[in-house]
Amino acid sequence: MGIYGTKNRITKLLIICMALILVFQLSPFAFALENGEEAANTSEENDSNQENESVGTIIIGGSRTDTNKDNPDNQDTDEKQPEDTELREDETEDKEPLEPECEHQWGPFVEIKEATADEDGELRAECLLCHAVKTEVIEKHVHVYNPTSGAETMLLGETAPGDVRETAENHVCAICGHVQTESVKAAVNLSVKLDVTGQSVYVDGILTASDAEGNVTLPDENSRVITTMSYLSNSDGYEYPNPAALRVYFISRDSEGAICAERVTALDGLLQYAGSSIKTAGEQGIRTITEIPSAARNQLISGLNGWVLEEYGTVVAWDSEINAADPTLDMGVSKSAYAYKSGVRDSIFATNGSNIQYTNVLTFDSYEKCKPVLAMRPYLILSNGTESMTIYGGTVHRSIAYIAYQNKDVYARGTSEYNFIRAIINACGVPDGLEPIQDTVCNYLCIGNSIAYREPDGQYWWGSWGMAASTAANDYYHRVKSYISSNYDIANSTLFYYGVGTTATWETSSNRSACLYELDGVLNESLTLVSIQLGENVTDKSTFAADLAQLVSYIQARAPKAQIIIVGDVWDFAGCDSLKQSVAASMNVAFADLSAIKSNVNYRAGFSTVYGDDGRARTINNVGVATHLGDSGMAYVANAITALIR
């Protein structure tokens, strides 16, 4: 080729290099491929430039060629072409391709057009290197599908109770590979078998039926937990029973994908109803009490089968708003409060053996809200880190009025708790089906001597009450009267002075039976309590026991419902105690023993300060008065009597 051949080769190399440089300078994609993140961030700013730069740029087989319709050789029209014809001839003779041909690596054929019995179909494949495309014809034919070979099944929708699962099944033509999708419905087994005899069954807190063989059908494949429990009737005849004996089953799938339920015995006895009570301190209301075994609680806090305790408390709703069903946390009409929340609160109300108790308090702003029935239910939330599961206990149906009725005899009359409960009962009445509340009645008759009462004489005694007590409220009769007024719905008290100074003095009379008629004005069938405090002024004891027995019989005949209490001697020198005890035993009546104080001078008044009917303070100045019981002695006698009241 000589010198001309060498020039041709050099010229070719220079042209190739210039073309490559020009391509990379003009290409808007060179930067984007290397700096994809920056290119993406600046795409909006560069859109107009890229559009201008890419005019005339065509991607073919993955490479780029610049073209110009008016100047195919991409030369400047103002620049003259070299007139070296020999060079052009040599270039023509020795011309080599600028790029090597692509050794195609074809991807899989994809059906573009389905072949039918009347028309050919088409397959298309693309080169993985240069993106060139080639096609093949699928000759027209009738599809032959294999119903099992190459079939795929996938879930199309949620499964409903007692429904079937709808799936899409893909079938492949044995001739051309065309895929045909068919809808297939197949029965789904959402049933698990449990020992639920005599139990109510709940799936995720919702009451669910079971058949005679114990089969429980789950509402869907997302069910998490089954609980079962029995209910016990109330002994008072209240229409709503109490839940008991909770069992917990975790729902899972076995190795073959079948649904199963595994009983978690560690949670037996979880969320048990432990009663209701009244809260009077602070905000008044009622509290429901729930028990949790301490061992189960500790295990849940540390983790059980991957589940950790997050919260427990009580969910409440009005029965009328949920049709007497079981409340759950997701009901729009329910309200809830927690007693335990991980990292926030851990409130323990009490302990009962190996169980802890927690409570939630229901408050109210009117008695009208005490009448309707509430549905109250304990709950417990577990978490495994990604999802949660709620376990519910049994629902307790109660009205606040019913809980008040249950607690009617718990607190002493006169206390704030008692008054609070009675106010609810009085406003709402007794709940249907329960026994009406019978008013408690105490009609008290006190028969005594000067220790119970002494008229003032203005010389050595100034008050109309038990001698030597500082005020009327401090003598034993008024103390007993105050006690029964605080502890009975209806309380009446009467004092009968039967000692020295009366028209018929029983203690000093030689014919005591002749004095009995004096009692006729105070004895009646309505009396429920009679105390007999006599004997300190008796001098002739020869007939005392017989006379006292006759007195007891006289009272029993005219006040047959009355409990009779014979009070012991307040002084040791009276000498009647043994006789009183003997009569009390023979007549089957109570005896209030005062032997602990009758010889103890500390219980006597001495020359202490007392007040008269006029309210003036005076000092006892008489030895006989000073020998009587002071305030502490009077309190001892009153307590001895009230302790014996049935």
C-alpha positions, 0 to 999 in steps of 0.5 A, a space after each residue: 500500500 505504500 505511503 498512501 496506505 499508511 496515511 489512510 490508516 492514520 487518518 482512520 484512527 484520527 477520525 475514530 478518536 474525534 468521533 468518540 470524543 464528540 459522542 461523550 461530550 454531547 451525550 447527556 447520559 454519560 454523567 447520569 450513569 456515573 452520578 445517578 444520584 446527582 443527575 436525578 437531583 439536577 434533572 429539572 434544571 438540565 431538562 432544556 439542555 438535555 433536550 437540545 443536546 439530544 436532538 438527532 441522537 438515536 439509540 440503536 442497539 444500545 449505541 449512539 450515532 449522530 446524524 444530520 439529514 442535510 449533512 449525512 457526513 456530519 461535516 461543517 457545510 462551510 468547510 471544503 472537503 479534501 479533494 484527495 481522490 486517491 485517499 478516498 479510493 484507498 479508504 474504500 478499498 481498506 474500509 473497516 467497521 467502526 464497531 464490532 458486531 454484537 454477539 447477541 445474548 437473547 432473553 426468553 421469548 415472551 408471548 406478545 400475541 396469543 395463537 388461536 385456532 384461526 390466527 398465528 401468534 407471536 413471540 418476541 425476545 430481546 438481546 440482553 446486550 444491545 436490546 435488539 429484538 427478534 420475533 417468532 411466529 406461533 402457528 395457529 393451533 388449539 391450546 392443550 392445557 395440562 390441568 396439573 402440570 405447571 399450575 400455581 395457586 394464590 389467595 385472592 381474598 380473605 376467608 369468611 366464617 363457613 365460606 370457601 377460599 377463592 384462588 387463581 390457578 394458572 394452567 400452561 399450554 403444552 404446545 405453545 406455553 400460553 398461560 390461562 388463569 382460572 378461578 378456583 373455589 375450595 373449602 377452607 378448614 377453620 375449625 379446631 376441636 377443644 374440650 369445651 363441655 359446659 364452657 362459653 367459648 370466645 375467639 379474640 373476645 367474641 362469643 363463638 358457638 361450638 358444636 356438640 363435639 367441641 368443634 369451634 369454627 374461627 371467624 377468619 385465618 387471622 384469629 389469635 386466641 381462644 378463651 373458654 370459661 364457665 359461669 356460676 349463678 349468684 346465690 342471691 338470685 341476681 339474674 346475671 351470673 359470675 364468670 369463673 375458670 378461664 382457660 387460654 388457647 393460643 392459635 397457630 399452624 402445625 407443620 402441615 399448615 393446619 390451624 390448631 389451638 394449644 392450651 396455655 396452662 400457665 395462664 389458667 385462672 387469668 383475669 378472674 372476677 373477685 367481686 365489687 366494692 364501694 370506694 368512698 375515699 377521694 372520688 366516690 364510686 364502685 370498683 371492680 376487682 380482678 385477680 391474676 395469679 402472681 406466677 402467670 403475671 411474672 411470667 408474662 412480664 418476662 415473656 411467655 412463648 415470645 409474648 410480653 405483657 404490655 397492659 391490663 385493665 377493665 373495659 366498660 360499656 352500658 349493656 343497652 348500647 351493646 345488647 347485653 353482649 361482651 364489651 371489647 376495646 375496639 367498640 366505639 361505645 366502650 371505655 377502658 382504664 388500665 391498672 398496669 401499663 409497661 413502664 408507666 403504671 403497676 397498681 396492685 390493690 391487694 393480694 389474695 393468697 398467690 394472686 394479686 388483685 387490681 381494680 378500676 373505679 367507676 365514678 358517676 355524677 347522678 343516681 340515675 346512672 346507678 340504675 342501668 346495667 353495666 358490662 364490665 370486662 377485664 382485658 390483658 394485652 400482650 406484644 411480641 414486638 411486631 404485633 399485639 394480642 388481647 386476652 379478655 376475661 369474663 364479662 360481669 353485668 352489674 348495675 351500681 345499685 346492685 353493687 350497693 345492695 351487695 355491700 349494704 351490710 358491710 359498713 357500720 351505720 353512721 359511717 360515710 361508706 354506709 351513708 353513701 351506699 344507703 343513698 344509692 339504694 334509697 334513690 334507685 330502689 332494690 334491683 329486680 329479683 332481690 329481696 327488699 331491704 328490711 329496716 333494722 329496728 332496735 327498741 331499747 328499754 333501760 331499767 336502772 337505778 341512780 347509775 342510769 338516772 338521778 334527778 337533780 337535788 341542787 345540793 350534791 347532784 345537778 344533772 338529769 342523767 346517770 349520777 357522777 357522769 360529767 354530762 348526759 352524753 357520757 352516762 352509760 344509758 346515753 352511750 347505748 342509745 347513741 350506739 343503737 341510733 348509729 347501727 339501726 335504721 329505726 332506734 328508740 330508747 326509753 329509760 325507766 328509773 327503778 331505784 331509790 326514790 321511786 314510788 315503788 322501789 324494787 331494790 329496797 322493797 320487801 315485796 318486790 313482786 308488788 312493784 312489777 306493775 310499775 313497768 306496764 307503761 314501758 313494756 310492749 311487744 315492740 321492744 327488742 332490747 332490755 337491760 336490767 341494771 339493779 342490785 347495788 341498793 339491795 340490802 336483803 338478798 334472801 329473795 333477790 334471786 327469785 325476785 330477779 327471776 320473777 322480774 325477767 319472766 314479767 318482762 318476757 311475757 310482755 316483751 316476747 321479742 326482746 333480748 334481755 341483758 342483766 348487768 353485773 354489779 358496779 361495786 364489789 360490796 353489792 354482793 349480788 353478782 353471783 345471784 345475777 349470773 345464776 338467774 341469767 343462766 337459768 333464764 337463758 338471758 345475757 349477763 354483762 360482767 363488770 367484775 374488771 371495774 367494780 373494785 377499781 377506783 380508777 373507774 369511779 368519779 371521785 371529786 371530779 368536775 361535772 356539769 348540771 342541767 344549766 350547763 354550769 361546771 361544778 365539783 362533786 362534793 359528796 362521798 356517796 356521789 363520788 363513789 359512783 362511776 365516772 365517765 370511764 366507768 360509764 363507758 365500760 358498762 355501755 360497751 359491756 352491754 352493746 357487745 352482747 346485742 344480737 
